[in-house]
Amino acid sequence: MCYSHQLSEKDLQPLSVLPDYLEHIKGMRFFDPHVHMTSRTTDDYQAMADAGVTAIIEPAFWLGQPRTGVDTFRDYFSSLIGWERFRAGQFGIKHYCTIGLNSKEANNEKLAEAVMEILPLFIYKEGVVGVGEIGFDDQTALEEKYYRAQLELAKEANLPVQIHTPHRDKKQGTQRSMDIAIEHGLDPAMVIVDHNNEETVKEVLDRGFWAAFTIYPFTKMGNERMVEVVKQYGSERIMINSAADWGISDPLAVPKTAALMHESGIDLHDIHLVTYRNAITAFAQSGQINEADFEKVKTVDQSEKFNGSTVLRGGQQPRMDKNTMRIR
C-alpha cells in the first residue's frame, strides 16, 4: 500500500512535547466567563485545567434546536447548578452559571411565559452569578419584551446582566441593548455586553459597560484581532471568553489568546486583567464568587459521586497523563 502523505518533522516529535502556546502562559491562571460546557467533553475540562483555567461561567443558552416544554428548561437549569458544577469540579475547575431565557427561544411566547415563571426559582441559587445570556437575536418585539422582563428580574435580585448581542445588525442591536438597560435603571457597571467586535467596543466602553469579546473562529473574533483591540483600547473593563459550545469552537481560546498577547508584547498585567481579573470583578458583584474557592490547587477525587454518578465508568481509573498514546 502506498501513501502519498510524507511525515514532517512535526509529525515525528515525541508525544510528550507540549503545544507551543503553553510555553507563553506558564504560571498564569484564567477565568473563562462564557463557555457552554454542557456541550463539551471531560477531555475539554482536562485540557482547560492543564492550560491554567481555574474557573468558568456557563450561561444558559440555546441548545441547537427549539425546546418544546418548560420542563426541558427546568431540567437544563437544574443541570447547570448541579451536575455540570460537579463535573467541572472533578477537574479542579470552579463552575458558576448565569440563568435566563435566551433571545432565540423568547420568540415562542407561550413557552417564554412559562419559563419566566420558573426563573425566580433558579436565579437565587448558589453559584448563579447573573441573569443571562439575554438580549437580542433577530431583534423582534418578543425578544425585547422578555429582555426587558429579565432586566427587571436582575434588578430585583441585584445580579449582573450578561447580554448576548446579535450576530446580524450587531451595532444596532448592541446600542439598543444598552439603551434599554439604562432605561430600566441598570448601572452599566452591572452589565456585561458580550460578543463585541471592533465596531461596538468604543461605545460600550464609553458608556461605562463591560465589554466582553468571544474568541470564536469565523463568526465573532479571532485572537489576532483581539490583540489589536487590547493594544488600541487597553484592558480596563475588557474581558475575553471562548463561548465554546456544540459548534466549531475552542474551549482553550482564553489561554491561547493570552499566549498570543504575550508573544505580541502586551504587558502581563493587561493580560491578567483581560483573561482573569476583570471577569471576577464584574461577576463578583453577584456576591457569589469567592476567589479562595479556586485560587489554590485542590486535590480532586474523581471517584466522588453526584446523585450516584461519577465522571468515571465501571472500573475506570482517572487518566493522568494526557500526552500518552496509550488509553488504559
C-alpha positions, 0 to 999 in steps of 0.5 A, a space after each residue: 500500500 502506498 501513501 502519498 502523505 510524507 511525515 514532517 518533522 512535526 509529525 515525528 516529535 515525541 508525544 510528550 512535547 507540549 503545544 507551543 502556546 503553553 510555553 507563553 502562559 506558564 504560571 498564569 491562571 484564567 477565568 473563562 466567563 462564557 463557555 457552554 460546557 454542557 456541550 463539551 467533553 471531560 477531555 475539554 475540562 482536562 485540557 482547560 485545567 492543564 492550560 491554567 483555567 481555574 474557573 468558568 461561567 456557563 450561561 444558559 443558552 440555546 441548545 441547537 434546536 427549539 425546546 418544546 416544554 418548560 420542563 426541558 428548561 427546568 431540567 437544563 437549569 437544574 443541570 447547570 447548578 448541579 451536575 455540570 458544577 460537579 463535573 467541572 469540579 472533578 477537574 479542579 475547575 470552579 463552575 458558576 452559571 448565569 440563568 435566563 431565557 435566551 433571545 432565540 427561544 423568547 420568540 415562542 411566547 407561550 413557552 417564554 411565559 412559562 419559563 419566566 415563571 420558573 426563573 425566580 426559582 433558579 436565579 437565587 441559587 448558589 453559584 448563579 452569578 447573573 441573569 443571562 445570556 439575554 438580549 437580542 437575536 433577530 431583534 423582534 418585539 418578543 425578544 425585547 419584551 422578555 429582555 426587558 422582563 429579565 432586566 427587571 428580574 436582575 434588578 430585583 435580585 441585584 445580579 449582573 446582566 450578561 447580554 448576548 448581542 446579535 450576530 446580524 445588525 450587531 451595532 444596532 442591536 448592541 446600542 439598543 441593548 444598552 439603551 434599554 438597560 439604562 432605561 430600566 435603571 441598570 448601572 452599566 457597571 452591572 452589565 456585561 455586553 458580550 460578543 463585541 467586535 471592533 465596531 461596538 467596543 468604543 461605545 460600550 466602553 464609553 458608556 461605562 459597560 463591560 465589554 466582553 469579546 468571544 474568541 470564536 473562529 469565523 463568526 465573532 473574533 479571532 485572537 489576532 484581532 483581539 490583540 489589536 483591540 487590547 493594544 488600541 483600547 487597553 484592558 480596563 473593563 475588557 474581558 475575553 471568553 471562548 463561548 465554546 459550545 456544540 459548534 466549531 469552537 475552542 474551549 482553550 481560546 482564553 489561554 491561547 489568546 493570552 499566549 498570543 498577547 504575550 508573544 505580541 508584547 502586551 504587558 502581563 498585567 493587561 493580560 491578567 486583567 483581560 483573561 482573569 481579573 476583570 471577569 471576577 470583578 464584574 461577576 463578583 458583584 453577584 456576591 457569589 464568587 469567592 476567589 479562595 474557592 479556586 485560587 489554590 490547587 485542590 486535590 480532586 477525587 474523581 471517584 466522588 459521586 453526584 446523585 450516584 454518578 461519577 465522571 468515571 465508568 465501571 472500573 475506570 481509573 482517572 487518566 493522568 497523563 494526557 500526552 500518552 498514546 496509550 488509553 488504559 
